[in-house]
């Protein structure tokens, strides 16, 4: 059985970091690219958000005794198979896990134009994931 208090805490932390991203993201691409502080704040909070998503996935898989993933991206397949996450959210979840790895391991080579586009257009995927998790955990 999944520990609801752990999931709830991580969901609230994700919301906090999403808010930090939102507060800094109402700028043009040019401003984003020229302001190192805004880039750092957004990337850091995006990374932390994505790490909490991975933590939630790992927690559910472990607590529920689901099959163990070989790679982090396998968590998306497992959670869809176990009906924790909707099929439509499988690829976006894999993409989020991949982005976390890019930020964590290749920070110097990040294309900040892509980060800007993700923050402007793809954060809905994080909210969709949260919706699935909240439903699953009964929060």
C-alpha positions in Angstrom: 0.0 0.0 0.0 1.3 3.4 -1.0 2.1 5.8 1.8 -0.3 8.7 1.1 1.5 11.2 3.4 4.7 10.7 1.4 2.9 11.2 -1.9 1.1 14.2 -0.6 4.3 15.8 0.6 6.0 15.3 -2.7 2.9 16.5 -4.7 2.9 19.7 -2.6 6.7 20.2 -3.1 6.1 19.8 -6.9 3.4 22.5 -6.7 5.8 24.8 -4.9 8.5 24.4 -7.5 6.1 24.8 -10.3 5.0 28.0 -8.8 8.7 29.2 -8.6 9.0 28.3 -12.3 5.8 30.2 -13.1 6.9 33.3 -11.3 10.1 33.5 -13.3 8.8 32.3 -16.7 6.7 35.3 -17.8 9.6 36.7 -19.9 10.5 36.6 -23.5 12.9 34.1 -25.0 15.5 36.9 -25.4 15.2 37.8 -21.7 15.4 34.2 -20.7 18.5 33.6 -22.8 20.3 36.8 -21.6 19.5 36.4 -17.9 21.6 33.7 -16.3 19.8 34.1 -12.9 16.4 33.5 -14.4 17.7 30.5 -16.4 19.3 29.0 -13.3 16.2 29.5 -11.1 13.9 27.9 -13.8 16.3 25.1 -14.5 16.9 24.3 -10.9 13.2 24.3 -10.1 12.4 22.2 -13.2 15.1 19.7 -12.2 13.8 19.4 -8.6 10.2 19.0 -10.0 11.3 16.2 -12.3 13.3 14.6 -9.5 10.2 14.6 -7.3 8.2 13.0 -10.1 10.8 10.2 -10.3 10.7 9.8 -6.6 6.9 9.4 -6.6 7.2 6.8 -9.4 9.9 4.9 -7.5 7.9 5.1 -4.2 4.7 3.7 -5.8 6.5 1.0 -7.6 8.4 -0.1 -4.5 5.5 0.2 -2.0 3.1 -1.7 -4.3 5.6 -4.4 -5.1 5.4 -3.8 -8.9 8.1 -5.1 -11.1 11.5 -3.4 -10.8 12.5 -1.1 -13.6 15.8 -1.7 -15.4 16.0 2.0 -16.5 14.3 5.0 -15.0 12.2 5.4 -18.2 10.8 1.9 -17.5 8.9 3.4 -14.6 6.5 5.0 -17.1 5.7 1.6 -18.7 5.2 -0.1 -15.3 2.9 2.6 -14.0 0.8 2.5 -17.1 0.6 -1.3 -17.0 -0.5 -1.1 -13.4 -3.0 1.6 -14.2 -1.4 4.2 -12.0 -0.8 6.5 -14.9 -3.0 6.8 -18.0 -1.6 5.5 -21.3 -1.8 9.0 -22.8 0.7 10.1 -20.2 3.3 7.4 -20.7 5.4 9.1 -23.3 5.3 12.5 -21.6 6.4 10.8 -18.4 9.3 9.2 -20.2 10.2 12.6 -21.7 10.1 14.2 -18.2 12.5 11.5 -16.9 14.8 12.1 -19.9 14.8 15.8 -19.4 15.7 15.3 -15.8 18.7 13.3 -16.9 19.8 15.9 -19.5 19.6 18.7 -16.9 21.5 16.5 -14.3 24.2 15.2 -16.5 24.7 17.6 -19.4 23.9 21.0 -17.9 26.7 22.8 -19.9 25.2 21.5 -23.1 21.6 22.3 -22.5 19.8 24.1 -25.3 18.0 26.8 -23.3 15.7 27.5 -26.1 14.2 24.0 -25.7 14.0 24.6 -21.9 12.1 27.8 -22.6 9.7 26.1 -25.0 9.1 23.3 -22.4 8.3 25.8 -19.7 6.0 27.8 -21.9 4.2 24.9 -23.6 4.7 21.5 -21.9 4.2 22.0 -18.2 0.6 20.7 -18.7 2.3 17.2 -18.7 3.4 17.7 -15.1 -0.1 18.7 -14.1 -1.6 15.7 -15.9 0.9 13.4 -14.1 -0.1 15.0 -10.7 -3.8 14.4 -11.5 -3.1 10.7 -12.1 -1.1 10.4 -9.0 -3.6 12.2 -6.8 -6.4 10.0 -8.2 -4.4 6.8 -7.6 -3.3 7.7 -4.1 -6.8 9.0 -3.2 -5.6 12.4 -2.1 
